[in-house]
């Protein structure tokens, strides 16, 4: 069943009508409704295209968090072969909010690491809604170290509301773990490519996305704070999230203008959730393309490239 | 009202009506409620003389007490683009900036300086919590990069005093990007083999803790400082239970292995001198209040920036 977002209600009505007609026709084989149903279909398609062409930042947030959007696990299963999960931080635990391991993209071995949100109640709880604890970041550090030692490029898939704000997470050094992961991203002498596939939530995202090349899906977001959080602090009213989403400039389009990301990966009409296979394939092409170019660079050049990229970031503001 | 009174009055006002008498001669300690006379309080580095509660201290006050004779040279910080996102909440970001500049008298939330402590040349950076919660935006990022660059070029250790609510939301994603940016700066120091000491002061939270504040060779915190990634209120809302006594305070972090030491403000200077000199393989320092270094010392002479000697701090005997 399609999960409709609030702003998709008019669409839900049209698609619902078409579905009703077809259900009636199935019950009475002599009824011919195909013409009417097809008309509704084309009306729905136009509406869908229009809605998604002009998504405002708050709607983008909703699409980025859409439960049917392909998640890290879906990308890993579809894009990579021989995926071999590697678990644990060798210290305390294995964090299920972060998945990662060796895999092949085509023939090329890579280390893939990403946040996984889960797709139903059971897996969402198991994955802690994609909110990593220190163990998750320390696992990522360990995997990046392996990749660095054996000269394997790293691909990170970012999709997290943020790092987990819990008692144990704080006690075990959530800040230190994030800081070290960011530092590790800057240190490794292998290509590091990052794709923000849904939500890039604050420090929890930066820890994976301090990469040579960062791409964002067309309707994904990347922000210092959630619009709800920002609204409750600056507007003293969590209901002002629309205004906050607007002011924060968290869309792929704004981030590209600011020079924070390198590429926007287009999504199928109606968002990645409406055509998961196409969305996943497009992401795969972008990763392959980035890696082809980066693999020609020396270890030193890759490290320098990353440093210079972040040092010069923000110099031009929206004029970039 | 004619144009002359309009034009002249503000200037005269600002010349005569302020300064002379400090507005608040007495400060109430937020912890024990004791009324403290301003001179007594500043003489004790803004630490309550009755309960040892550490109150906020501005970078200028801190540096005046830290450097020999209270003398240091400010390191220039490249000015970033103002209001890069054209951010507006209930107020415009440039208006918030102006208000903060007016109330603090500082251009931004971090001060970088070079000078000597116990005759040991260092670079120091201090964050100003009174300036928009010390929040980390492009300027703070630039300040840390400038501090690291100066430390590397002059081959000096860097001591950083952190105090911030986190990233500056009004700079959106660009404030978040200061996490990797400042991490690059710390990398440069480490590569050059220079000590990087972080003094975590109240409060150090959010993206600041999750970047440069937790990447020091040595972490020292002031007593009872709140140090965390997510604040206690956010955590209570998430886990829906109350948190233990002293949670996320300096002593709690020390117990959980996140800090090397918790040191009262009055003892920080001697401890920093001692640690830095040992890390650099220098002989023990002459401790105590030292006069400003002679102007001809090579360290000062090598400083290209104009030396702005500040008033020697009021020292207690």
Contacts between the chains, C-beta under 8 A, distances in Angstrom:
chain1	res1	chain2	res2	distance
A	163	B	210	7.8
A	163	B	229	6.5
A	163	B	230	7.5
A	164	B	238	8.0
A	165	B	229	7.4
A	165	B	230	3.3
A	165	B	234	4.8
A	165	B	235	5.1
A	165	B	238	5.1
A	166	B	235	6.4
A	166	B	238	6.4
A	166	B	239	5.9
A	167	B	235	6.2
A	167	B	239	6.1
A	167	B	243	6.4
A	167	B	247	7.3
A	169	B	229	7.8
A	169	B	230	7.9
A	170	B	228	5.7
A	170	B	229	6.4
A	170	B	230	6.7
A	170	B	235	6.8
A	170	B	247	7.7
A	170	B	248	6.1
A	171	B	256	5.0
A	172	B	256	7.4
A	173	B	214	7.6
A	173	B	256	7.4
A	173	B	257	7.5
A	173	B	258	5.3
A	174	B	210	7.3
A	174	B	229	4.2
A	174	B	230	7.2
A	175	B	209	3.8
A	175	B	210	4.2
A	175	B	213	7.4
A	175	B	214	5.0
A	175	B	227	8.0
A	175	B	228	7.1
A	175	B	229	4.2
A	176	B	210	7.9
A	176	B	214	4.3
A	176	B	258	6.2
A	178	B	210	4.0
A	178	B	211	7.8
A	178	B	229	7.0
A	179	B	179	7.9
A	179	B	183	7.0
A	179	B	209	7.8
A	179	B	210	5.2
A	179	B	211	5.2
A	179	B	212	7.6
A	179	B	213	7.8
A	179	B	214	4.3
A	179	B	215	5.2
A	180	B	214	7.8
A	180	B	215	7.6
A	182	B	179	5.8
A	182	B	180	5.6
A	182	B	183	5.1
A	182	B	210	7.8
A	182	B	211	6.5
A	183	B	183	5.3
A	183	B	186	7.5
A	183	B	187	7.0
A	183	B	215	6.3
A	185	B	180	7.5
A	186	B	180	6.7
A	186	B	183	5.9
A	186	B	184	6.1
A	186	B	187	6.0
A	187	B	187	7.3
A	202	B	167	7.9
A	202	B	176	6.4
A	202	B	207	7.1
A	203	B	176	7.5
A	203	B	179	6.3
A	203	B	206	7.6
A	203	B	207	5.3
A	203	B	210	4.5
A	203	B	211	7.8
A	203	B	229	7.2
A	206	B	176	6.1
A	206	B	177	7.9
A	206	B	179	4.9
A	206	B	180	6.3
A	207	B	210	7.9
A	210	B	179	7.9
A	210	B	180	4.3
A	210	B	183	7.5
A	222	B	173	6.2
A	223	B	172	6.9
A	223	B	173	6.4
A	223	B	176	7.3
A	224	B	167	5.0
A	224	B	169	6.1
A	224	B	171	7.9
A	224	B	172	5.8
A	224	B	173	6.1
A	224	B	175	5.3
A	224	B	176	4.0
A	224	B	207	7.3
A	225	B	167	7.6
A	225	B	169	5.7
A	230	B	169	5.5
A	233	B	169	6.9
A	234	B	89	4.0
A	234	B	90	6.9
A	234	B	169	6.3
A	234	B	170	8.0
A	235	B	89	5.9
A	235	B	90	6.1
A	243	B	89	7.4
A	244	B	89	7.5
A	247	B	85	7.2
A	247	B	87	5.4
A	247	B	88	6.1
A	247	B	89	6.2
A	247	B	172	7.6
A	248	B	85	7.7
A	248	B	169	7.4
A	248	B	172	4.7
A	248	B	173	7.5
A	249	B	85	5.0
A	249	B	172	5.0
A	249	B	173	6.5
A	250	B	172	6.9
A	250	B	173	6.7
A	255	B	173	5.9
A	258	B	84	7.4
A	258	B	85	7.9
A	258	B	173	6.5
A	258	B	174	6.7
A	260	B	173	5.4
A	260	B	174	7.4
A	260	B	177	6.3
A	307	B	184	4.9
A	307	B	187	7.3
A	310	B	177	6.7
A	310	B	180	4.4
A	310	B	181	5.1
A	310	B	184	5.6
A	311	B	145	6.9
A	311	B	181	6.2
A	311	B	184	5.7
A	313	B	174	7.2
A	313	B	177	5.0
A	313	B	181	6.6
A	314	B	80	7.0
A	314	B	81	7.1
A	314	B	84	6.3
A	314	B	138	5.5
A	314	B	141	8.0
A	314	B	174	4.3
A	314	B	177	6.1
A	315	B	80	7.9
A	315	B	81	7.0
A	316	B	81	7.2
A	317	B	81	4.6
A	317	B	84	3.5
A	317	B	85	7.4
A	317	B	174	7.9
A	318	B	84	6.6
A	318	B	85	6.9
A	318	B	86	7.2
